[in-house]
Amino acid sequence: MARRRLAEHHTVDRLGWLRAAVLGANDGLLSTGSLIIGVASAPTSHSAILVAGVAGLIAGAMSMAAGEYVSVSSQHDSEQADLDRERVELKEDPKGEQDELTGIYIKRGLDRALARQVAEQLMANDALEAHARDELGMSDATAARPVQAALASAASFAIGAAPPLAMAVLAPPRDAIWAIGVTTLVVLGVLGGVGARIGGAPIRAAVVRVVFWGALAMLVTAGIGHLFGTRAA
């Protein structure tokens, strides 16, 4: 009986934007939730709380996008500089580069004759791609994509900021702080678990860690809002 070949599904090509998305959602959730709680803890109007939340969402999303774009662009520039140097080396010393590639394959377990043959064939097909992949560790799946990372960060920040902002709109004013705090911690725990799953880390430890620091951040901002609100009054 012929075996049906199962399709393989890998996530390595999504790790860049997944990392940015999870980071952005966590940041949007916690920073916006903490900001709203801090403002709500001071004597202020409900409209002022909503304005603070919306402003925090927009400013945070833009900040995340700009920061991620600059960071990933720096990585992209470094990758291009390495590729440019490799092009020059391939042009000036192709034999030495072939020896270098042969040595890499020998270290990976091939005998010298086979390693030499593999290096020759790969360099005949696309020398730069062979060296980028096997010498520099670069590939299309892991290449830096600044625009993609920036958009993922901005969108995920806005999505993460949505739950506490929604609670600020929907919850009764007297219960807003508790509703925002509980909602933020629950969603934060879920995101912590998702991030741990993506990275292959223990889920329980990640959830406990992120919930603890999230609760601490909201308590601190609530205390500051209450302190300065009392002094202002």
Residue pairs with C-beta under 8 A, 6 or more apart in sequence:
11 18
11 198
12 141
12 142
13 140
13 141
13 142
15 142
15 198
16 72
16 142
16 144
16 145
16 148
16 149
17 145
17 148
17 149
17 152
18 198
19 198
20 68
20 149
20 152
20 153
20 156
21 152
21 153
21 155
21 156
22 156
22 191
22 194
22 195
22 198
23 153
23 156
24 64
24 68
24 152
24 153
24 154
24 155
24 156
24 157
24 160
25 156
25 157
25 159
25 160
25 191
26 160
26 188
26 191
26 192
26 195
26 210
27 60
27 64
27 157
27 160
28 57
28 60
28 61
28 64
28 156
28 157
28 158
28 159
28 160
28 161
28 162
29 160
29 161
29 163
29 164
29 184
29 187
29 188
29 191
30 160
30 184
30 188
30 214
30 217
30 218
31 56
31 60
31 161
32 53
32 56
32 57
32 60
32 160
32 161
32 164
32 165
33 163
33 164
33 180
33 181
33 183
33 184
33 214
33 218
34 184
34 217
34 218
34 220
34 221
35 52
35 53
35 56
35 221
36 49
36 52
36 53
36 56
36 164
36 165
36 168
36 180
37 164
37 177
37 180
37 181
37 218
37 221
37 222
37 225
38 221
38 222
38 224
38 225
39 48
39 49
39 52
39 53
39 225
40 49
40 168
40 176
40 177
40 180
40 225
41 177
41 221
41 222
41 223
41 224
41 225
41 226
41 229
42 225
42 226
42 228
42 229
42 230
42 232
43 229
43 232
43 233
44 229
46 173
49 168
49 176
50 165
50 168
50 169
53 161
53 164
53 165
53 168
54 165
56 161
57 157
57 158
57 161
57 162
57 165
60 157
60 161
61 153
61 154
61 155
61 157
61 158
61 161
62 154
64 153
64 154
64 156
64 157
65 150
65 151
65 153
65 154
65 157
66 150
67 153
68 146
68 149
68 150
68 152
68 153
69 146
69 147
69 149
69 150
71 149
72 144
72 145
72 146
72 149
72 150
73 144
73 146
75 144
76 143
76 144
76 145
76 146
79 138
79 143
79 144
82 132
82 136
82 138
83 128
83 132
83 136
83 138
86 128
86 131
86 132
86 135
86 136
87 128
89 96
89 97
90 97
90 127
90 128
90 131
94 123
94 127
97 123
97 127
97 131
98 116
98 119
98 120
98 123
100 131
100 135
101 119
101 122
101 123
101 130
101 131
101 134
101 135
102 112
102 115
102 116
102 119
103 115
104 134
104 135
105 114
105 115
105 118
105 119
105 134
106 112
106 115
110 118
119 130
122 130
122 134
123 130
132 138
132 139
133 139
160 187
160 191
163 183
163 184
163 187
164 180
164 183
164 184
167 176
167 179
167 180
167 183
168 176
168 180
170 179
171 179
171 180
177 222
181 215
181 218
184 214
184 218
185 211
185 214
185 215
185 218
188 210
188 211
188 214
189 207
189 210
189 211
191 210
192 206
192 207
192 209
192 210
192 211
193 203
193 206
193 207
195 201
195 206
195 210
196 202
196 203
196 205
196 206
196 207
197 203
